[in-house]
């Protein structure tokens, strides 16, 4: 830990794709003036492969993420040390070469991703573990809405990917991670309620200082 620094409060937020975990994490990051640490930025660099092959990668499997680098960076942040985070190009499924994002930890750091509560090595580093729960059908409908509008995909392609990889991987790796959570919130309820549930838990543990607008 750097001299004169205190250990940040690390919050891990997991849940299936489309559960609402990213929205919750972003809102909490704003509320707490926190660093947001999306695991999606740590997909392995596939630039060595033809683009057609990259697109066939199972991005819902734990092996698709560079978990070794994730662990090292979260450990550094937990000690109050800055990191050089990779920049990922989702359109090419590769990392942007010769560029990094310098991240200096703030009093709160939010680690977010479908597998945020999956890797056993990460769990002891979290001060609070949150799981966002939502039925598969809700997650699928949200993915269709997002991917058709924002990523130029067809509804058919989204459904095919969901049933081929997203749902099976969720059942194998994401849903079991719910048992590791300190707090489970309903991704179908009002967002304000989920935010308050997290803040109330932090407040009850004496982790919200006077600087927090919700303290």
GIUR-V71850 format. One record per residue. N is the residue number from 0. PSI is psi in whole degrees, -180 to 180 (999 if undefined). BURIAL is # if it has 24 or more other ideal C-beta (glycine too) atoms within 12 Angstrom, else .. D_FIRST is the distance of its C-alpha to the first C-alpha in whole Angstrom. Layout:
n	psi	burial	d_first
N	PSI	BURIAL	D_FIRST
N	PSI	BURIAL	D_FIRST
//
This chain:
n	psi	burial	d_first
0	137	.	0
1	147	.	4
2	138	.	6
3	6	.	9
4	156	.	7
5	156	.	8
6	130	.	8
7	159	#	10
8	119	#	14
9	127	#	15
10	122	#	18
11	127	#	20
12	114	#	24
13	175	#	26
14	165	#	30
15	157	#	33
16	125	#	34
17	1	#	36
18	-22	#	34
19	6	#	33
20	-38	#	29
21	-42	#	28
22	-44	#	30
23	-44	#	29
24	-42	#	25
25	-42	.	26
26	-40	#	28
27	-38	#	25
28	-39	#	22
29	-45	.	25
30	-39	#	25
31	1	#	22
32	50	.	21
33	158	#	18
34	131	#	17
35	127	#	20
36	85	#	19
37	128	#	22
38	-22	#	23
39	-23	#	26
40	-8	#	24
41	22	#	24
42	144	#	27
43	145	#	28
44	119	#	30
45	19	#	33
46	-20	.	35
47	-14	.	36
48	153	.	39
49	148	.	42
50	-39	.	41
51	-36	.	43
52	-39	.	42
53	-40	.	38
54	-19	.	40
55	0	.	41
56	142	.	37
57	95	.	36
58	0	#	33
59	-4	#	33
60	143	.	32
61	-31	#	29
62	-15	.	30
63	-16	#	30
64	145	#	26
65	80	#	24
66	-29	#	22
67	-43	.	20
68	-37	#	18
69	-50	#	18
70	-45	#	16
71	-43	.	14
72	-40	#	13
73	-37	#	13
74	-44	#	10
75	-46	#	8
76	-37	#	9
77	-24	#	8
78	2	.	5
79	19	#	6
80	143	.	6
81	161	.	10
82	161	#	13
83	97	.	16
84	139	#	18
85	157	#	22
86	124	.	25
87	135	#	28
88	105	.	31
89	-23	.	33
90	-27	.	36
91	-2	.	36
92	47	#	34
93	164	#	32
94	146	#	29
95	122	.	29
96	144	.	29
97	24	.	27
98	140	.	25
99	165	.	22
100	111	.	20
101	122	.	17
102	121	#	15
103	125	.	12
104	145	#	11
105	177	#	13
106	-25	#	13
107	137	#	15
108	129	#	15
109	114	#	18
110	121	#	19
111	137	#	23
112	163	#	25
113	-26	#	28
114	19	#	26
115	-29	#	23
116	12	#	24
117	-44	#	26
118	119	#	23
119	-32	.	22
120	-24	.	19
121	-30	#	18
122	-43	#	19
123	-16	.	17
124	-19	#	14
125	137	#	16
126	-34	#	17
127	134	#	20
128	124	#	22
129	133	#	25
130	131	#	28
131	118	#	31
132	139	#	34
133	145	#	37
134	154	.	41
135	-42	#	41
136	-38	.	44
137	-44	#	42
138	-43	#	39
139	-48	#	42
140	-37	.	44
141	-38	#	40
142	-41	#	40
143	-48	#	43
144	-45	.	43
145	-50	.	40
146	-33	#	41
147	-41	.	44
148	-42	.	43
149	-22	.	40
150	8	.	40
151	25	.	44
152	163	.	45
153	156	.	48
154	-38	.	48
155	-43	.	49
156	-36	.	46
157	-44	#	44
158	-41	.	46
159	-46	.	46
160	-39	#	42
161	-48	#	42
162	-26	.	44
163	-41	.	43
164	-47	#	40
165	-50	#	38
166	-48	#	40
167	-39	.	40
168	-36	#	36
169	-43	#	35
170	-31	.	37
171	-37	.	36
172	-33	#	32
173	-52	#	31
174	-41	#	34
175	-27	.	33
176	-13	#	29
177	-32	#	30
178	-15	.	30
179	-4	#	27
180	146	#	26
181	-28	#	26
182	131	#	28
183	125	#	31
184	155	#	32
185	115	.	36
186	-5	#	35
187	-9	.	39
188	175	.	39
189	137	.	38
190	-39	#	34
191	-36	.	34
192	-41	.	35
193	-42	#	32
194	-47	#	29
195	-33	.	31
196	-42	#	30
197	-47	#	26
198	-38	#	26
199	-38	.	28
200	-44	#	26
201	-42	#	23
202	-41	.	25
203	-25	.	26
204	4	.	23
205	30	.	22
206	0	#	19
207	114	#	21
208	179	.	21
209	-19	.	24
210	-19	.	22
211	134	#	24
212	-18	.	27
213	3	#	28
214	999	.	26
//
